[in-house]
Amino acid sequence: MSQPVQDILPQHTNTQAEESADAILQRLEQTEQSVCEALTDEASAIPELSVVMPCLNEADTLAICIEKAQRAMREYAIEGEVIVADNGSTDGSQEIARRLGARVVSVAEKGYGNALMGGIRAALGKYVIMGDADDSYDFLEIPKFVDELRAGHDLVQGCRLPSGGGRVMPGAMPTLHRWWGNPMFSWLVQRMFRAPIHDVYCGLRGFTKELYNRLDLRCTGMEFATEMIIKSSLFEVDIAEVPTTLHPDGRKAHAPHLRTFRDGWRTLRFFLMYCPRWLFLMPGLIFMVLGMVGYGLALPGVTLMGATLDVHTLLVASLSVLLGFQLVQFAAFAKTFAITEGLLPDDTRFGGIMKVMNLERCLIGGTVVFLAGMGLLTAATGAWWKVGFGELDYAKTMRWVIPGVTLAALGFQTVFASFFVSILRMGRRK
C-alpha cells in the first residue's frame, strides 16, 4: 500500500511559514531602502546649475569670473558647477580654471557658438547659465536668474539697457552699440519675431537644459546667442527678462572679440534668413503691386503729370511683376524648407495656404495662365501675319506681346515651382 502524501512531504508548522515570510519581507524592505538610498545619492550628485563660460585667452579675467560664480552659488545654497569651455587658449586659462575647481571642456572647433555648445553639452545641471569670461558680466547676479528658472521660465534673458531696467556702466559699451546697434536689433527682433525682450545681445542668460536640447541650435559663431532668442520666440517658449549691469571688460592682453560692423551685418543677415516674410515675401508683394499699378496705367496709355505711360512703362511693369513673383516663390521655398528641417515651427496659416494651393491646383492654374499668355502671343503673331510679316504698330502690338510673355513666364514658373515645393514637403527620415 502506498504511503499518504502527507507522510512523504516535509512537514512545516504555521509558525515556521510565518517566520520564513517575515524574513523575505524584511530582505525586500532592505533592498528597497538600499535602492532608494542609491538613487538619492545619485540625484544629489547631479548639480542644479551649470555655469558655462566660453574662453579664448581670458587669463586676465577668468579667475575673478569663476570666483564670483562660485561665491554666488555658495552664498545662496545653489548646488552647481562651473564649466570653462576653452576654445584653444594659449595663455594658461585652462590651468587657472582647474586650480579654482572649475571643469575645463576643450572645444577644438573655433567659434563662440561652438565653444558654448561644447560647454553646454557637457553640463550636468538642470539649469544652465552662460556668460562671457571677460568680467563684463557680474556673476554675483546668478541668483536672480536661478529664481526665475525655478519659477518655471524656460529662458531667462539678461537686459543691460535702461529700456529693460538694466544699467551700462561708463565705458562698458561703445556709443554706437549702446545708442544704435543694440536698440535697433532688439527692436527688430521684437517686431520680426515677437521676442519679449529689450536686449537681444546680452550674453548673460539662463535656460533649462531641456530647452537647449529641444531648440537644436545650429549657429557656431556669434549668431548662436541671437538664434537662441529667435527660436525660443518662434516656438513660444516661456521667456523672462531680468535687469543686469554691464561693466567695462577687464581684458588687458587683447582687444574684445566683437567686431562692430562685421557682427552687426551677420546679425542682420541671420534675422533675414530666419524670416522669409521680410526677406522674400514682403519685397515680392511690393514689386508685384507696383507692377500691377504700372499695368493699370500703361495699358490704356494714361498721361500722368505730363508724361504718357506707354509700352516702355508696360515693359518695366512686367519686370516688376516677374521679380516680385519670383521673390514670393522664394518665400514659399524658404518657409517650407525651414519648417521641414525644424528651423521654424509649423505655421498653421502657411499650412492652410499650402493645402489650398496644392500641387494639382497649382499645375492647373499655372497651365491656364501659360496658355493665356501663349494665346496673346498667338494673337500678336496673327496680326503680324495679316501685314505680310512686315512692319507693325509697336505701340499697339506690344500691348499684346508684353502681357503675353509675362503670363507665359508666370504660368511656366508656377508649374515647376509647385513641383519643387512638393519635393520640399515630402516626408523623409531624419
BAZA-919736 format. One record per residue (C-alpha): chain; x negated, y, z; residue in three letters. Coordinates in nm, 3 decimals. Example, Ala and Ser with C-alpha at 12.3 -4.5 7.8 and 13.67 -1.06 7.14 Angstrom:
<dodos>
> A,-1.230,-0.450,0.780,ala .
> A,-1.367,-0.106,0.714,ser .
</dodos>
This chain:
<dodos>
> A,0.000,0.000,0.000,met .
> A,-0.137,0.345,-0.093,ser .
> A,-0.215,0.599,0.175,gln .
> A,0.012,0.902,0.218,pro .
> A,-0.112,1.217,0.053,val .
> A,-0.134,1.398,0.385,gln .
> A,-0.375,1.133,0.509,asp .
> A,-0.607,1.182,0.214,ile .
> A,-0.620,1.568,0.206,leu .
> A,-0.818,1.753,0.475,pro .
> A,-0.601,1.891,0.748,gln .
> A,-0.618,2.264,0.836,his .
> A,-0.437,2.427,1.114,thr .
> A,-0.243,2.752,1.064,asn .
> A,-0.498,2.926,1.284,thr .
> A,-0.786,2.827,1.057,gln .
> A,-0.599,2.952,0.746,ala .
> A,-0.525,3.285,0.908,glu .
> A,-0.889,3.328,1.011,glu .
> A,-1.005,3.250,0.656,ser .
> A,-0.761,3.505,0.508,ala .
> A,-0.874,3.770,0.759,asp .
> A,-1.236,3.712,0.662,ala .
> A,-1.158,3.753,0.292,ile .
> A,-0.965,4.076,0.354,leu .
> A,-1.248,4.211,0.566,gln .
> A,-1.502,4.138,0.291,arg .
> A,-1.276,4.307,0.033,leu .
> A,-1.241,4.616,0.252,glu .
> A,-1.617,4.632,0.299,gln .
> A,-1.673,4.601,-0.076,thr .
> A,-1.416,4.872,-0.148,glu .
> A,-1.580,5.102,0.106,gln .
> A,-1.925,5.041,-0.048,ser .
> A,-1.794,5.120,-0.396,val .
> A,-1.625,5.439,-0.273,cys .
> A,-1.943,5.550,-0.096,glu .
> A,-2.148,5.483,-0.410,ala .
> A,-1.905,5.682,-0.624,leu .
> A,-1.903,5.965,-0.369,thr .
> A,-2.283,5.975,-0.362,asp .
> A,-2.294,5.978,-0.742,glu .
> A,-2.034,6.257,-0.762,ala .
> A,-2.216,6.463,-0.501,ser .
> A,-2.539,6.427,-0.702,ala .
> A,-2.374,6.596,-1.002,ile .
> A,-2.407,6.976,-0.970,pro .
> A,-2.108,7.200,-1.010,glu .
> A,-2.304,7.460,-1.205,leu .
> A,-2.590,7.463,-1.455,ser .
> A,-2.760,7.796,-1.524,val .
> A,-2.923,7.784,-1.868,val .
> A,-3.191,8.036,-1.965,met .
> A,-3.331,8.037,-2.320,pro .
> A,-3.702,8.109,-2.304,cys .
> A,-3.969,8.211,-2.553,leu .
> A,-4.276,8.357,-2.382,asn .
> A,-4.093,8.510,-2.086,glu .
> A,-4.372,8.475,-1.827,ala .
> A,-4.326,8.841,-1.724,asp .
> A,-3.969,8.793,-1.602,thr .
> A,-3.882,8.424,-1.587,leu .
> A,-3.974,8.378,-1.220,ala .
> A,-3.750,8.657,-1.091,ile .
> A,-3.458,8.531,-1.303,cys .
> A,-3.491,8.178,-1.166,ile .
> A,-3.527,8.303,-0.808,glu .
> A,-3.216,8.522,-0.839,lys .
> A,-3.010,8.237,-0.980,ala .
> A,-3.126,8.001,-0.703,gln .
> A,-3.063,8.263,-0.437,arg .
> A,-2.710,8.331,-0.564,ala .
> A,-2.623,7.962,-0.562,met .
> A,-2.779,7.911,-0.219,arg .
> A,-2.606,8.207,-0.054,glu .
> A,-2.265,8.120,-0.196,tyr .
> A,-2.296,7.745,-0.139,ala .
> A,-2.281,7.660,-0.508,ile .
> A,-2.426,7.321,-0.590,glu .
> A,-2.625,7.392,-0.903,gly .
> A,-2.936,7.364,-1.114,glu .
> A,-3.145,7.598,-1.326,val .
> A,-3.241,7.484,-1.674,ile .
> A,-3.506,7.665,-1.876,val .
> A,-3.458,7.584,-2.244,ala .
> A,-3.806,7.651,-2.372,asp .
> A,-3.838,7.726,-2.742,asn .
> A,-4.214,7.684,-2.772,gly .
> A,-4.362,7.927,-2.519,ser .
> A,-4.740,7.965,-2.516,thr .
> A,-4.775,8.193,-2.213,asp .
> A,-4.724,7.938,-1.935,gly .
> A,-4.349,7.991,-1.892,ser .
> A,-4.296,7.615,-1.855,gln .
> A,-4.534,7.591,-1.558,glu .
> A,-4.366,7.887,-1.389,ile .
> A,-4.026,7.721,-1.423,ala .
> A,-4.141,7.385,-1.291,arg .
> A,-4.320,7.545,-0.997,arg .
> A,-3.996,7.711,-0.891,leu .
> A,-3.795,7.390,-0.918,gly .
> A,-3.619,7.460,-1.246,ala .
> A,-3.570,7.186,-1.500,arg .
> A,-3.755,7.253,-1.827,val .
> A,-3.598,7.130,-2.151,val .
> A,-3.825,7.163,-2.452,ser .
> A,-3.642,7.256,-2.774,val .
> A,-3.855,7.221,-3.087,ala .
> A,-3.608,7.375,-3.331,glu .
> A,-3.660,7.751,-3.336,lys .
> A,-3.379,7.995,-3.276,gly .
> A,-3.175,8.146,-2.994,tyr .
> A,-2.881,7.918,-3.067,gly .
> A,-3.099,7.609,-3.089,asn .
> A,-3.258,7.686,-2.753,ala .
> A,-2.920,7.732,-2.586,leu .
> A,-2.770,7.422,-2.744,met .
> A,-3.064,7.216,-2.623,gly .
> A,-3.032,7.351,-2.270,gly .
> A,-2.653,7.317,-2.255,ile .
> A,-2.669,6.965,-2.394,arg .
> A,-2.897,6.868,-2.104,ala .
> A,-2.683,7.046,-1.842,ala .
> A,-2.523,6.822,-1.580,leu .
> A,-2.287,7.077,-1.429,gly .
> A,-1.914,7.105,-1.481,lys .
> A,-1.970,7.474,-1.545,tyr .
> A,-2.247,7.641,-1.743,val .
> A,-2.368,7.999,-1.712,ile .
> A,-2.607,8.122,-1.979,met .
> A,-2.819,8.434,-1.959,gly .
> A,-3.140,8.575,-2.103,asp .
> A,-3.462,8.534,-1.907,ala .
> A,-3.581,8.893,-1.958,asp .
> A,-3.433,9.023,-1.628,asp .
> A,-3.186,9.246,-1.810,ser .
> A,-2.900,9.048,-1.654,tyr .
> A,-2.870,9.018,-1.279,asp .
> A,-2.823,8.651,-1.195,phe .
> A,-2.711,8.753,-0.847,leu .
> A,-2.375,8.816,-1.019,glu .
> A,-2.331,8.443,-1.079,ile .
> A,-2.063,8.401,-0.807,pro .
> A,-1.825,8.633,-0.996,lys .
> A,-1.837,8.402,-1.295,phe .
> A,-1.802,8.087,-1.086,val .
> A,-1.494,8.230,-0.910,asp .
> A,-1.323,8.286,-1.246,glu .
> A,-1.421,7.941,-1.371,leu .
> A,-1.287,7.782,-1.053,arg .
> A,-0.965,7.977,-1.106,ala .
> A,-0.912,7.780,-1.428,gly .
> A,-1.053,8.001,-1.704,his .
> A,-1.242,7.815,-1.975,asp .
> A,-1.467,8.105,-2.078,leu .
> A,-1.578,8.399,-1.863,val .
> A,-1.741,8.675,-2.063,gln .
> A,-1.953,8.945,-1.905,gly .
> A,-1.898,9.307,-2.006,cys .
> A,-2.172,9.568,-1.988,arg .
> A,-1.976,9.850,-2.149,leu .
> A,-1.775,10.105,-1.947,pro .
> A,-1.463,10.021,-2.152,ser .
> A,-1.454,9.687,-1.969,gly .
> A,-1.573,9.813,-1.633,gly .
> A,-1.941,9.739,-1.693,gly .
> A,-2.244,9.957,-1.649,arg .
> A,-2.553,10.021,-1.860,val .
> A,-2.850,10.149,-1.663,met .
> A,-3.063,10.427,-1.816,pro .
> A,-3.299,10.286,-2.078,gly .
> A,-3.136,9.943,-2.077,ala .
> A,-2.974,9.969,-2.421,met .
> A,-3.077,10.166,-2.731,pro .
> A,-2.849,10.460,-2.805,thr .
> A,-2.742,10.320,-3.143,leu .
> A,-2.644,9.989,-2.982,his .
> A,-2.457,10.149,-2.694,arg .
> A,-2.251,10.405,-2.880,trp .
> A,-2.209,10.247,-3.224,trp .
> A,-2.319,9.885,-3.270,gly .
> A,-2.169,9.716,-2.964,asn .
> A,-1.841,9.914,-2.957,pro .
> A,-1.791,9.871,-3.333,met .
> A,-1.850,9.496,-3.339,phe .
> A,-1.645,9.448,-3.023,ser .
> A,-1.360,9.643,-3.186,trp .
> A,-1.390,9.427,-3.499,leu .
> A,-1.377,9.101,-3.302,val .
> A,-1.068,9.229,-3.121,gln .
> A,-0.890,9.320,-3.446,arg .
> A,-1.006,9.034,-3.668,met .
> A,-0.984,8.750,-3.416,phe .
> A,-0.770,8.894,-3.133,arg .
> A,-1.051,8.838,-2.882,ala .
> A,-0.954,8.976,-2.538,pro .
> A,-1.298,9.119,-2.462,ile .
> A,-1.478,9.454,-2.472,his .
> A,-1.840,9.344,-2.520,asp .
> A,-1.900,9.074,-2.780,val .
> A,-2.279,9.086,-2.743,tyr .
> A,-2.305,9.032,-2.369,cys .
> A,-2.528,8.728,-2.323,gly .
> A,-2.431,8.661,-1.962,leu .
> A,-2.128,8.435,-1.971,arg .
> A,-1.988,8.121,-1.813,gly .
> A,-1.787,7.836,-1.959,phe .
> A,-1.688,7.481,-1.890,thr .
> A,-1.897,7.202,-2.034,lys .
> A,-1.575,7.054,-2.169,glu .
> A,-1.504,7.371,-2.367,leu .
> A,-1.854,7.376,-2.511,tyr .
> A,-1.817,7.018,-2.635,asn .
> A,-1.478,7.097,-2.782,arg .
> A,-1.591,7.407,-2.973,leu .
> A,-1.859,7.217,-3.168,asp .
> A,-2.072,7.529,-3.221,leu .
> A,-2.295,7.529,-3.530,arg .
> A,-2.498,7.851,-3.535,cys .
> A,-2.866,7.812,-3.450,thr .
> A,-2.960,8.180,-3.433,gly .
> A,-2.832,8.496,-3.269,met .
> A,-2.484,8.427,-3.408,glu .
> A,-2.443,8.149,-3.151,phe .
> A,-2.303,8.390,-2.891,ala .
> A,-2.052,8.550,-3.129,thr .
> A,-1.948,8.213,-3.269,glu .
> A,-1.852,8.106,-2.917,met .
> A,-1.631,8.413,-2.874,ile .
> A,-1.471,8.383,-3.217,ile .
> A,-1.391,8.012,-3.197,lys .
> A,-1.265,8.045,-2.840,ser .
> A,-1.030,8.322,-2.953,ser .
> A,-0.910,8.135,-3.261,leu .
> A,-0.846,7.820,-3.060,phe .
> A,-0.659,8.030,-2.799,glu .
> A,-0.888,7.940,-2.511,val .
> A,-0.823,8.090,-2.167,asp .
> A,-1.076,8.377,-2.160,ile .
> A,-1.154,8.608,-1.868,ala .
> A,-1.387,8.907,-1.854,glu .
> A,-1.592,9.033,-1.561,val .
> A,-1.792,9.358,-1.545,pro .
> A,-2.169,9.327,-1.531,thr .
> A,-2.463,9.565,-1.511,thr .
> A,-2.732,9.572,-1.779,leu .
> A,-3.081,9.660,-1.660,his .
> A,-3.389,9.751,-1.865,pro .
> A,-3.563,9.426,-1.951,asp .
> A,-3.888,9.362,-1.770,gly .
> A,-4.094,9.235,-2.061,arg .
> A,-4.445,9.373,-2.087,lys .
> A,-4.623,9.128,-2.313,ala .
> A,-4.393,9.166,-2.616,his .
> A,-4.103,9.365,-2.754,ala .
> A,-3.739,9.245,-2.738,pro .
> A,-3.646,8.968,-2.980,his .
> A,-3.340,9.161,-3.105,leu .
> A,-3.367,9.348,-3.438,arg .
> A,-3.104,9.619,-3.479,thr .
> A,-3.018,9.619,-3.849,phe .
> A,-3.108,9.257,-3.924,arg .
> A,-2.900,9.117,-3.639,asp .
> A,-2.622,9.369,-3.697,gly .
> A,-2.587,9.256,-4.059,trp .
> A,-2.598,8.891,-3.952,arg .
> A,-2.312,8.958,-3.711,thr .
> A,-2.101,9.135,-3.973,leu .
> A,-2.173,8.861,-4.226,arg .
> A,-2.071,8.599,-3.974,phe .
> A,-1.747,8.783,-3.891,phe .
> A,-1.653,8.791,-4.258,leu .
> A,-1.744,8.427,-4.315,met .
> A,-1.517,8.326,-4.029,tyr .
> A,-1.231,8.542,-4.153,cys .
> A,-1.132,8.462,-4.515,pro .
> A,-0.841,8.701,-4.476,arg .
> A,-1.064,9.006,-4.457,trp .
> A,-1.343,8.877,-4.679,leu .
> A,-1.128,8.749,-4.967,phe .
> A,-0.753,8.781,-4.922,leu .
> A,-0.708,9.149,-4.839,met .
> A,-0.952,9.280,-5.106,pro .
> A,-0.794,9.039,-5.355,gly .
> A,-0.442,9.161,-5.284,leu .
> A,-0.557,9.524,-5.313,ile .
> A,-0.716,9.455,-5.652,phe .
> A,-0.404,9.278,-5.774,met .
> A,-0.173,9.558,-5.659,val .
> A,-0.391,9.820,-5.825,leu .
> A,-0.393,9.615,-6.144,gly .
> A,-0.015,9.580,-6.147,met .
> A,0.023,9.955,-6.091,val .
> A,-0.212,10.007,-6.385,gly .
> A,0.005,9.778,-6.596,tyr .
> A,0.316,9.966,-6.498,gly .
> A,0.162,10.294,-6.611,leu .
> A,-0.034,10.180,-6.917,ala .
> A,0.219,9.956,-7.093,leu .
> A,0.464,10.239,-7.158,pro .
> A,0.176,10.486,-7.211,gly .
> A,0.256,10.721,-6.924,val .
> A,0.086,11.061,-6.917,thr .
> A,-0.032,11.138,-6.567,leu .
> A,-0.187,11.473,-6.470,met .
> A,-0.263,11.544,-6.835,gly .
> A,-0.418,11.203,-6.902,ala .
> A,-0.246,10.948,-7.125,thr .
> A,-0.287,10.597,-6.991,leu .
> A,-0.326,10.371,-7.292,asp .
> A,-0.476,10.032,-7.380,val .
> A,-0.810,10.113,-7.219,his .
> A,-0.632,10.158,-6.888,thr .
> A,-0.446,9.835,-6.957,leu .
> A,-0.776,9.652,-7.008,leu .
> A,-0.916,9.783,-6.679,val .
> A,-0.591,9.689,-6.504,ala .
> A,-0.626,9.335,-6.636,ser .
> A,-0.977,9.317,-6.499,leu .
> A,-0.846,9.428,-6.160,ser .
> A,-0.572,9.162,-6.164,val .
> A,-0.816,8.885,-6.262,leu .
> A,-1.071,8.981,-5.998,leu .
> A,-0.802,9.007,-5.734,gly .
> A,-0.656,8.669,-5.824,phe .
> A,-1.000,8.507,-5.801,gln .
> A,-1.050,8.653,-5.454,leu .
> A,-0.711,8.521,-5.342,val .
> A,-0.813,8.178,-5.469,gln .
> A,-1.142,8.203,-5.277,phe .
> A,-0.940,8.282,-4.964,ala .
> A,-0.740,7.963,-5.013,ala .
> A,-1.056,7.761,-5.075,phe .
> A,-1.237,7.901,-4.771,ala .
> A,-0.938,7.866,-4.538,lys .
> A,-0.873,7.508,-4.645,thr .
> A,-1.236,7.407,-4.607,phe .
> A,-1.271,7.576,-4.267,ala .
> A,-0.960,7.403,-4.130,ile .
> A,-1.051,7.057,-4.261,thr .
> A,-1.404,7.090,-4.118,glu .
> A,-1.280,7.210,-3.780,gly .
> A,-1.438,7.554,-3.812,leu .
> A,-1.096,7.717,-3.779,leu .
> A,-0.786,7.590,-3.601,pro .
> A,-0.490,7.467,-3.801,asp .
> A,-0.271,7.753,-3.920,asp .
> A,0.099,7.669,-3.940,thr .
> A,0.175,7.968,-4.161,arg .
> A,-0.100,7.876,-4.405,phe .
> A,0.009,7.513,-4.390,gly .
> A,0.364,7.617,-4.475,gly .
> A,0.243,7.811,-4.779,ile .
> A,0.038,7.513,-4.893,met .
> A,0.343,7.287,-4.864,lys .
> A,0.548,7.520,-5.081,val .
> A,0.264,7.576,-5.328,met .
> A,0.164,7.212,-5.357,asn .
> A,-0.031,7.061,-5.643,leu .
> A,0.268,6.973,-5.858,glu .
> A,0.437,7.314,-5.829,arg .
> A,0.110,7.496,-5.899,cys .
> A,0.048,7.277,-6.204,leu .
> A,0.392,7.355,-6.339,ile .
> A,0.367,7.727,-6.259,gly .
> A,0.014,7.756,-6.399,gly .
> A,0.114,7.577,-6.718,thr .
> A,0.416,7.805,-6.766,val .
> A,0.203,8.118,-6.717,val .
> A,-0.065,7.983,-6.953,phe .
> A,0.193,7.908,-7.222,leu .
> A,0.346,8.255,-7.178,ala .
> A,0.005,8.408,-7.239,gly .
> A,-0.051,8.190,-7.543,met .
> A,0.291,8.294,-7.667,gly .
> A,0.193,8.662,-7.656,leu .
> A,-0.133,8.585,-7.834,leu .
> A,0.059,8.389,-8.099,thr .
> A,0.294,8.685,-8.149,ala .
> A,-0.006,8.917,-8.190,ala .
> A,-0.158,8.674,-8.441,thr .
> A,0.173,8.671,-8.631,gly .
> A,0.168,9.049,-8.653,ala .
> A,-0.184,9.029,-8.790,trp .
> A,-0.073,8.768,-9.044,trp .
> A,0.203,8.997,-9.166,lys .
> A,-0.053,9.258,-9.272,val .
> A,-0.263,9.002,-9.452,gly .
> A,-0.514,8.982,-9.164,phe .
> A,-0.607,9.339,-9.236,gly .
> A,-0.627,9.642,-9.008,glu .
> A,-0.391,9.666,-8.714,leu .
> A,-0.245,9.938,-8.499,asp .
> A,-0.460,9.854,-8.197,tyr .
> A,-0.264,10.078,-7.960,ala .
> A,0.034,9.855,-8.036,lys .
> A,-0.114,9.506,-8.079,thr .
> A,-0.343,9.533,-7.776,met .
> A,-0.030,9.569,-7.565,arg .
> A,0.036,9.209,-7.667,trp .
> A,-0.319,9.079,-7.669,val .
> A,-0.438,9.208,-7.330,ile .
> A,-0.141,9.075,-7.128,pro .
> A,-0.161,8.751,-7.327,gly .
> A,-0.527,8.698,-7.246,val .
> A,-0.464,8.790,-6.882,thr .
> A,-0.171,8.550,-6.841,leu .
> A,-0.358,8.268,-7.013,ala .
> A,-0.656,8.318,-6.781,ala .
> A,-0.434,8.332,-6.472,leu .
> A,-0.250,8.016,-6.569,gly .
> A,-0.570,7.831,-6.652,phe .
> A,-0.726,7.929,-6.318,gln .
> A,-0.412,7.828,-6.127,thr .
> A,-0.408,7.477,-6.275,val .
> A,-0.766,7.394,-6.191,phe .
> A,-0.777,7.586,-5.862,ala .
> A,-0.479,7.382,-5.740,ser .
> A,-0.673,7.062,-5.812,phe .
> A,-0.970,7.197,-5.616,phe .
> A,-0.757,7.288,-5.314,val .
> A,-0.603,6.942,-5.321,ser .
> A,-0.951,6.788,-5.318,ile .
> A,-1.044,7.001,-5.016,leu .
> A,-0.727,6.897,-4.836,arg .
> A,-0.785,6.525,-4.888,met .
> A,-0.827,6.336,-4.562,gly .
> A,-1.174,6.194,-4.514,arg .
> A,-1.354,6.011,-4.242,arg .
> A,-1.580,6.230,-4.023,lys .
</dodos>
